[in-house]
Amino acid sequence: MSGSLFNDRIIQSALDLDVYKINMMFAAFTHYPQTRVRYELIVRSNEDLSDLQPLIEKEINALSGYRFTTEDIAYLTTQAPYLNDNFLTYLSDFAFAPKHQVKVSKTDEQLSVSITGIWHETILYETLVMSIISELRSRQRWNAIPYSQFTTTLEQKVDAIKSELKKRSIENFQFSEMGSRRRFSAPVQREVVSYFKQHAPALMSGTSNYQLAKELDLTPIGTVAHEWFMAHQALVEPEKSQQVALDLWQSTFNGKLGIALTDTIGIDAFLKDFNVERANDYAGVRHDSGNPFEWGDKMIAHYQSLGIDPMSKILIFTDGLNFADALDICEYFAGRANISFGIGTFLANDMGNWQQDSVQYQPLSIVVKMAECNGRPVAKISDEPEKAMCEDEEFLAELKKSFGVQSKYAA
């Protein structure tokens, strides 16, 4: 491998985003065409990004020049047949309007990014904004890292996973690449995906990045994210929001995107709503917070209590995983349920043991989450307190009460 950690463009095309954003855009366009939302950037890392504000604002504003090409629409037609002609026509005319929809500023010595507008018109910004922030941080603060540091780290990682799989006789390991949101850079993510396709194709089931899937002839993978469930807290009675979100998603896609996300309110509240009809209808569930072993045990026990064979379902793990964690999960659930993994930052933003001025390189931890829908607050309670988020303490307390949730909230 030879090349550069950066190229001229940060965002490669309008398709350089995660699959689930297009899915949810279609659902919002179809069912809630006038719904207005607000998203906010949350910086979890103890790192001040405010000095990058002018560069970030410039790159976000440049999104106004991106369009879905005729080739892009044709690709989506073949890869996502559940997207109807009306939506694809809309998408072919779609244009970002960042100067009206995105505000980039500095607040309390930290970067602030706020996205506001019609839901389906603003929903795509999430992964694009995060890719921009992450790569600009890499370009400005970590541009001394040599390409060889990245490639050596990647090669060692692939060799190690092959060796461990053989040594431990693990046969139930497979992952999809999910690094778009927190990638070191676009070339790094592309090289990771390309390298796995060439050197370990049986291990990688696909990628969540539509552009890379299209370029490298891979399966584009993605279903639904927290915002679909969060928005329904403002669109219907909050205590019914999870049920409505699950049922509407299933009917919208006729079961073709049947992976349920379990932790918007928390696994215990989810299981109360995941009755036998929904458990049968959905192909599986996704873990994104809390202890993965306890979560998996609860899901298996729940399926069994409903008379459903857990081996007929799939458990997908996506919570900040590395290969070591994934292999432990493989061994624990072997023969008990089908499992798969979504792995992102560990692959698309790992520079090994690189140090600069005695500071160890660490990926940036950021999220962009919905904060408001139709002028009403929304919340993610999560199975992990530090991942919880809500701007309105009163609404949060009422939401937790309506679902019988006792866990503490941490902003």
C-alpha positions as CSV (number, residue, x, y, z in Angstrom):
1,M,0.0,0.0,0.0
2,S,1.2,3.5,-0.8
3,G,-0.6,6.8,-0.8
4,S,-1.6,9.7,1.4
5,L,-3.8,10.1,4.4
6,F,-5.6,13.0,2.8
7,N,-6.9,14.0,-0.7
8,D,-8.4,17.3,-2.0
9,R,-11.9,16.6,-0.8
10,I,-13.3,15.7,2.6
11,I,-16.7,14.6,1.4
12,Q,-16.4,12.6,-1.8
13,S,-19.9,12.8,-3.1
14,A,-23.5,13.1,-2.0
15,L,-23.5,9.4,-1.4
16,D,-20.5,9.6,1.0
17,L,-22.7,9.0,4.0
18,D,-24.3,6.1,6.0
19,V,-27.0,4.0,4.5
20,Y,-29.4,4.4,7.4
21,K,-29.6,8.2,6.7
22,I,-31.2,7.6,3.3
23,N,-33.5,5.0,4.9
24,M,-34.8,7.3,7.6
25,M,-34.9,10.2,5.1
26,F,-37.4,8.2,3.0
27,A,-39.5,7.3,6.1
28,A,-39.6,11.0,7.2
29,F,-40.4,12.2,3.7
30,T,-43.2,9.6,3.4
31,H,-44.9,10.0,6.8
32,Y,-43.9,13.3,8.3
33,P,-43.2,15.7,5.3
34,Q,-43.8,18.9,7.4
35,T,-42.1,17.9,10.6
36,R,-39.4,20.3,11.8
37,V,-36.4,19.1,13.9
38,R,-33.2,20.4,15.5
39,Y,-30.0,18.5,15.9
40,E,-27.0,19.4,18.0
41,L,-23.3,18.4,18.0
42,I,-22.1,16.8,21.3
43,V,-18.3,16.6,21.8
44,R,-17.6,13.8,24.2
45,S,-13.8,14.1,24.0
46,N,-12.1,16.4,26.4
47,E,-10.8,18.5,23.5
48,D,-11.6,22.1,22.5
49,L,-12.5,22.2,18.8
50,S,-13.5,25.9,18.7
51,D,-10.4,27.0,16.8
52,L,-11.5,24.8,13.9
53,Q,-14.8,26.7,13.6
54,P,-14.0,28.7,10.4
55,L,-12.7,25.7,8.5
56,I,-15.6,23.5,9.6
57,E,-18.1,26.2,8.6
58,K,-16.5,26.5,5.2
59,E,-16.6,22.8,4.5
60,I,-20.2,22.5,5.7
61,N,-21.2,25.4,3.4
62,A,-19.5,23.6,0.5
63,L,-22.1,20.9,0.8
64,S,-24.5,23.2,-1.1
65,G,-22.6,22.1,-4.3
66,Y,-23.3,18.4,-3.8
67,R,-26.0,16.6,-5.8
68,F,-27.2,13.0,-6.2
69,T,-26.2,12.2,-9.8
70,T,-28.2,10.2,-12.3
71,E,-25.7,7.4,-11.7
72,D,-26.3,7.7,-7.9
73,I,-30.1,7.4,-8.3
74,A,-29.7,4.4,-10.6
75,Y,-27.5,2.8,-8.0
76,L,-30.0,3.4,-5.2
77,T,-32.8,2.0,-7.4
78,T,-30.9,-1.3,-7.6
79,Q,-29.6,-1.5,-4.1
80,A,-32.6,-0.1,-2.2
81,P,-35.7,-1.2,-4.1
82,Y,-37.9,-0.2,-1.2
83,L,-37.3,3.5,-2.1
84,N,-40.2,4.5,-4.3
85,D,-40.2,6.6,-7.5
86,N,-41.6,9.6,-5.8
87,F,-38.8,9.7,-3.3
88,L,-36.1,9.0,-5.9
89,T,-37.4,11.9,-8.0
90,Y,-37.2,14.1,-5.0
91,L,-33.7,12.9,-4.2
92,S,-32.6,13.6,-7.8
93,D,-33.6,17.3,-7.2
94,F,-32.4,17.5,-3.6
95,A,-30.0,20.3,-2.7
96,F,-28.3,21.0,0.7
97,A,-28.9,24.5,2.0
98,P,-26.4,24.7,4.9
99,K,-26.3,28.5,5.1
100,H,-30.0,28.4,6.1
101,Q,-30.0,25.1,8.0
102,V,-26.7,24.8,9.8
103,K,-25.2,27.2,12.4
104,V,-21.5,26.8,13.3
105,S,-20.3,28.8,16.3
106,K,-18.3,28.8,19.5
107,T,-20.0,28.3,22.9
108,D,-18.2,28.1,26.2
109,E,-14.9,27.4,24.7
110,Q,-16.2,24.6,22.5
111,L,-17.4,24.2,19.0
112,S,-21.2,24.3,18.5
113,V,-23.1,23.0,15.5
114,S,-26.8,23.3,15.3
115,I,-28.9,21.9,12.4
116,T,-32.5,23.1,12.0
117,G,-35.2,22.6,9.4
118,I,-37.7,20.2,7.9
119,W,-36.8,16.6,9.0
120,H,-36.2,15.0,5.6
121,E,-34.4,18.1,4.3
122,T,-31.9,18.1,7.2
123,I,-31.5,14.5,8.1
124,L,-28.5,13.8,5.9
125,Y,-26.2,16.3,7.7
126,E,-25.4,14.1,10.6
127,T,-22.7,11.8,9.2
128,L,-21.5,14.4,6.7
129,V,-20.9,17.0,9.5
130,M,-19.2,14.4,11.7
131,S,-16.9,13.3,8.8
132,I,-16.0,16.9,8.2
133,I,-15.2,17.7,11.8
134,S,-13.2,14.5,12.3
135,E,-11.1,14.9,9.2
136,L,-10.4,18.6,9.7
137,R,-9.2,17.8,13.2
138,S,-6.9,15.2,11.7
139,R,-5.6,17.6,9.0
140,Q,-4.9,20.4,11.4
141,R,-3.6,18.5,14.5
142,W,-2.3,15.1,13.3
143,N,-1.0,15.7,9.8
144,A,2.5,14.6,10.8
145,I,1.3,10.9,11.1
146,P,3.0,9.1,8.2
147,Y,0.9,6.9,5.8
148,S,3.1,4.0,6.8
149,Q,1.9,4.2,10.4
150,F,-1.7,3.7,9.3
151,T,-0.9,0.9,6.9
152,T,1.3,-1.0,9.3
153,T,-1.4,-0.8,11.9
154,L,-4.0,-2.0,9.5
155,E,-1.9,-4.9,8.2
156,Q,-1.1,-6.0,11.7
157,K,-4.7,-5.9,12.7
158,V,-5.8,-8.1,9.8
159,D,-3.0,-10.6,10.5
160,A,-3.9,-10.7,14.2
161,I,-7.7,-11.3,13.6
162,K,-6.9,-14.1,11.2
163,S,-4.5,-15.7,13.7
164,E,-7.0,-15.4,16.6
165,L,-9.9,-16.8,14.7
166,K,-7.8,-19.8,13.8
167,K,-6.3,-20.3,17.2
168,R,-9.7,-20.0,19.0
169,S,-11.6,-22.0,16.3
170,I,-14.1,-19.1,16.0
171,E,-16.5,-19.6,13.1
172,N,-19.2,-17.1,13.8
173,F,-17.3,-13.8,13.3
174,Q,-18.4,-11.4,10.6
175,F,-18.6,-7.6,10.6
176,S,-19.7,-4.7,8.5
177,E,-17.5,-1.6,8.3
178,M,-19.2,1.5,9.9
179,G,-16.5,4.1,10.1
180,S,-17.9,7.1,8.1
181,R,-18.9,9.3,11.1
182,R,-15.6,9.2,12.9
183,R,-13.0,8.4,10.2
184,F,-9.5,9.8,10.3
185,S,-10.1,10.8,6.7
186,A,-11.9,9.6,3.5
187,P,-8.8,8.0,2.1
188,V,-8.2,6.1,5.3
189,Q,-11.7,4.7,5.4
190,R,-11.5,3.7,1.7
191,E,-8.2,1.9,2.2
192,V,-9.5,0.0,5.2
193,V,-12.5,-1.3,3.2
194,S,-10.5,-2.0,0.2
195,Y,-7.8,-3.9,2.1
196,F,-10.4,-6.1,3.9
197,K,-12.1,-6.8,0.5
198,Q,-8.7,-7.9,-0.9
199,H,-7.1,-9.7,2.1
200,A,-10.1,-10.9,4.3
201,P,-13.2,-10.8,2.2
202,A,-15.0,-13.5,4.2
203,L,-14.8,-11.5,7.4
204,M,-16.4,-8.3,6.1
205,S,-20.1,-8.5,5.0
206,G,-20.2,-4.9,3.6
207,T,-19.9,-1.3,4.5
208,S,-22.4,1.3,5.8
209,N,-20.9,3.9,3.4
210,Y,-23.0,4.1,0.2
211,Q,-20.1,5.7,-1.8
212,L,-17.6,3.0,-0.9
213,A,-20.2,0.2,-1.4
214,K,-20.8,1.7,-4.9
215,E,-17.1,2.1,-5.8
216,L,-15.9,-1.2,-4.4
217,D,-18.9,-3.3,-5.4
218,L,-19.8,-4.2,-1.8
219,T,-23.1,-4.7,0.0
220,P,-24.4,-1.4,1.5
221,I,-25.5,-2.1,5.1
222,G,-27.7,0.0,7.4
223,T,-31.2,0.1,8.9
224,V,-32.4,2.6,11.5
225,A,-30.9,4.9,14.2
226,H,-32.1,6.5,17.5
227,E,-33.6,9.6,15.9
228,W,-36.5,7.6,14.4
229,F,-37.5,6.5,17.9
230,M,-36.7,9.9,19.5
231,A,-38.8,11.9,17.0
232,H,-41.8,9.8,17.8
233,Q,-41.7,11.0,21.4
234,A,-42.9,14.3,20.0
235,L,-45.1,12.9,17.2
236,V,-47.3,10.6,19.3
237,E,-48.0,10.0,23.0
238,P,-44.5,9.4,24.5
239,E,-45.4,6.1,26.2
240,K,-46.5,4.8,22.8
241,S,-43.6,6.2,20.8
242,Q,-41.5,3.1,20.7
243,Q,-44.4,0.8,19.7
244,V,-45.4,3.2,16.9
245,A,-41.9,3.7,15.7
246,L,-41.3,-0.1,15.5
247,D,-44.6,-0.8,13.7
248,L,-44.4,2.1,11.3
249,W,-40.8,1.2,10.3
250,Q,-41.7,-2.4,9.7
251,S,-44.7,-1.5,7.5
252,T,-42.8,1.2,5.6
253,F,-40.2,-1.2,4.4
254,N,-42.3,-4.4,4.4
255,G,-39.8,-6.1,6.7
256,K,-36.8,-5.6,4.5
257,L,-34.9,-3.5,7.1
258,G,-36.0,-5.6,10.1
259,I,-33.3,-4.9,12.7
260,A,-34.7,-3.2,15.8
261,L,-32.6,-0.8,17.9
262,T,-33.1,-1.5,21.5
263,D,-31.6,1.2,23.7
264,T,-33.4,4.5,23.0
265,I,-35.3,4.1,26.2
266,G,-33.3,1.1,27.5
267,I,-33.4,-2.6,27.0
268,D,-36.0,-3.3,29.7
269,A,-38.5,-0.8,28.3
270,F,-37.8,-2.2,24.9
271,L,-38.6,-5.7,25.8
272,K,-42.0,-4.7,27.2
273,D,-42.9,-3.3,23.8
274,F,-41.2,-6.1,21.8
275,N,-44.1,-8.5,21.9
276,V,-44.4,-11.8,20.1
277,E,-45.8,-10.2,16.9
278,R,-42.9,-7.7,16.7
279,A,-40.3,-10.2,17.7
280,N,-41.5,-12.5,15.0
281,D,-41.7,-9.7,12.4
282,Y,-38.2,-8.3,13.0
283,A,-35.3,-10.3,11.8
284,G,-33.2,-9.3,14.8
285,V,-32.0,-6.5,17.1
286,R,-29.0,-4.2,17.5
287,H,-27.0,-3.5,20.7
288,D,-25.5,0.0,21.0
289,S,-25.0,0.6,24.7
290,G,-24.6,-1.2,28.0
291,N,-23.0,-4.6,28.8
292,P,-23.2,-6.7,25.6
293,F,-23.2,-10.0,27.4
294,E,-26.1,-9.1,29.7
295,W,-28.0,-7.6,26.8
296,G,-27.6,-10.7,24.7
297,D,-28.7,-12.9,27.6
298,K,-31.8,-10.8,28.0
299,M,-32.6,-10.9,24.3
300,I,-32.2,-14.7,24.1
301,A,-34.3,-15.2,27.2
302,H,-37.0,-12.9,25.8
303,Y,-37.1,-14.8,22.5
304,Q,-37.4,-18.1,24.4
305,S,-40.1,-16.7,26.6
306,L,-42.1,-15.9,23.4
307,G,-41.5,-19.4,22.0
308,I,-39.1,-18.1,19.4
309,D,-35.9,-20.0,18.6
310,P,-33.0,-17.4,19.2
311,M,-31.1,-19.2,16.4
312,S,-33.7,-17.9,14.0
313,K,-32.8,-14.3,14.8
314,I,-29.7,-12.2,14.7
315,L,-28.1,-10.1,17.4
316,I,-26.0,-7.2,16.0
317,F,-23.4,-5.5,18.2
318,T,-22.2,-2.0,17.3
319,D,-21.1,-0.3,20.5
320,G,-17.5,1.0,20.1
321,L,-16.2,-2.5,19.4
322,N,-12.7,-3.7,18.6
323,F,-11.8,-7.1,17.4
324,A,-10.8,-8.4,20.9
325,D,-14.3,-7.5,22.3
326,A,-16.0,-9.0,19.2
327,L,-14.2,-12.3,19.5
328,D,-15.2,-12.6,23.2
329,I,-18.8,-12.0,22.2
330,C,-18.5,-14.6,19.5
331,E,-17.4,-17.3,22.0
332,Y,-20.0,-16.3,24.5
333,F,-22.9,-16.6,22.2
334,A,-21.7,-19.4,19.9
335,G,-24.6,-21.8,19.3
336,R,-27.1,-19.7,21.2
337,A,-27.9,-17.0,18.6
338,N,-26.7,-15.7,15.2
339,I,-24.5,-12.7,15.7
340,S,-22.8,-10.0,13.6
341,F,-20.9,-6.8,14.3
342,G,-20.7,-3.2,13.1
343,I,-17.2,-1.8,13.6
344,G,-16.2,1.7,12.8
345,T,-13.7,3.9,14.7
346,F,-11.5,1.0,15.5
347,L,-10.9,0.5,11.8
348,A,-11.3,3.9,10.2
349,N,-9.5,5.9,12.8
350,D,-6.7,3.9,14.4
351,M,-3.2,5.1,14.1
352,G,-1.7,2.5,16.5
353,N,0.7,3.8,19.1
354,W,1.5,7.1,17.4
355,Q,2.6,9.9,19.7
356,Q,3.1,13.6,18.9
357,D,4.8,15.8,21.5
358,S,4.4,13.0,24.0
359,V,0.6,12.9,23.4
360,Q,-0.9,9.6,22.4
361,Y,-3.1,9.8,19.3
362,Q,-6.8,9.1,20.1
363,P,-9.8,9.3,17.8
364,L,-12.3,12.1,18.4
365,S,-15.5,11.1,20.1
366,I,-18.4,13.2,18.8
367,V,-22.1,12.6,18.0
368,V,-24.9,14.6,16.3
369,K,-28.2,13.9,17.9
370,M,-31.8,15.1,17.5
371,A,-32.7,17.5,20.4
372,E,-36.1,18.7,19.3
373,C,-39.0,17.7,17.1
374,N,-41.8,20.0,16.2
375,G,-40.7,22.4,18.9
376,R,-40.8,19.6,21.6
377,P,-37.9,18.0,23.4
378,V,-36.8,14.5,22.7
379,A,-34.5,12.2,24.6
380,K,-32.2,9.2,24.4
381,I,-32.1,7.4,27.8
382,S,-29.7,4.6,26.7
383,D,-28.4,1.6,28.6
384,E,-25.2,3.5,29.4
385,P,-25.5,6.7,31.4
386,E,-22.8,8.7,29.6
387,K,-24.5,8.1,26.3
388,A,-27.8,9.6,27.5
389,M,-29.0,12.9,26.2
390,C,-31.8,15.4,26.6
391,E,-32.0,19.1,27.0
392,D,-35.2,19.2,29.1
393,E,-35.0,17.7,32.5
394,E,-38.7,17.9,33.1
395,F,-39.5,16.1,29.9
396,L,-36.9,13.5,30.6
397,A,-38.4,12.8,34.1
398,E,-41.8,12.4,32.6
399,L,-40.6,10.1,29.8
400,K,-38.7,7.9,32.3
401,K,-41.8,7.8,34.5
402,S,-44.0,6.8,31.6
403,F,-41.7,3.9,30.7
404,G,-41.0,2.9,34.3
405,V,-37.3,3.7,33.9
406,Q,-35.3,4.1,37.1
407,S,-31.8,4.7,35.8
408,K,-29.9,7.9,36.5
409,Y,-29.6,10.5,33.7
410,A,-26.2,11.8,32.7
411,A,-25.9,14.5,30.2
